[in-house]
């Protein structure tokens, strides 16, 4: 890692980034299942509120997936939502697989 850089990815040709500007993708950090799901649906044009409506839950339920435990789920998604999430993803064209719901992504 180059001196003055806080991003491990900076040594591999990525721009040198400081502090929280270091994205998970550039640094090779794993994104939690909740982060992956929320981002994939956002990319497909479905907001947290829209996803919550399709799941028939309060939007705070979806937001809580990415909140740290004990107040939230710590990035995990309860398994009772997995089947519905995959079906909704197929309907809206979100790139989401069963591994994403359990393992997250790099």
Secondary structure as UniProt FT lines:
FT   TURN            3..4
FT   HELIX           8..12
FT   HELIX           19..21
FT   HELIX           24..27
FT   HELIX           33..43
FT   TURN            44..45
FT   HELIX           48..55
FT   HELIX           59..64
FT   TURN            65..66
FT   TURN            69..71
FT   TURN            74..75
FT   HELIX           79..81
FT   HELIX           82..92
FT   HELIX           98..103
//
